[in-house]
Structure formats: structure tokens, C-alpha cells
Amino acid sequence: VAFQKKNDPNGNYIRKWVPELAELPAKYIYEPWTANISILKKAGVKLGVDYPRPIVDHTVVSKENMSKMKLAYDAHKNAESAAKKSKGKLTSGDASGPPKKKAKKSVQKKLK
């Protein structure tokens, strides 16, 4: 929602493609459920009829998702760090390391 508010503060895109919300003031165009009933009535919007009510509370879910993404990034960073540390410690006989390539047998042509 923040991206849209920043790049299209008047909500022209929403007004064009979601005509049910076209009469809402710019302040409520991206979150019509935050407008009070008199504003919705004036704009001719009935939440749950003309436009769906929100499924989740965006502010709560957004914070949860950001915290989950931080955990994922941290786990990735830790895994990369551990891999770099253990990279030099592998020996050729270590099962966890990559397998050695087998030497190709040279084929000699027989002279006739």
C-alpha cells in the first residue's frame, strides 16, 4: 500500500480500474475500510457488497512477514558463513565433500 500511495497519491489507477471506489477521497482510496460510514455512503460504497472487506489486518500481517523474512535472511547468512568456514577444512576422503573425478583412461591406437 505504501508504494502505491507514494507513486499515485491521488489513486488515479484505482479510480480507473476499480470504479466502485472512484468517488472516494484520495485519503481512503487505497484502504476504503478505514473510512467512516458517512464518507463511504457519500462515495456510494458499501463494504462487503460493492467492495470486499479486508481478509487480514495488513499492518499486523506486514510486521509478521517482515520478521519472518528477517529470520530467513539471517538463517541464509549463517549457512553461508558456516559453509565458508568449513570449505577449507574438507579432506579428499571426507564423505561430505564433492566426489573426486575419475581419471580418464587414455586410448592408444594400435598400429597395423
Summary of the structure (lengths in Angstrom):
residues: 112
radius of gyration: 30.1
end to end distance: 80.9
largest distance: 102.4
contacts: 202
relative contact order: 0.07
helix: 52%
strand: 2%
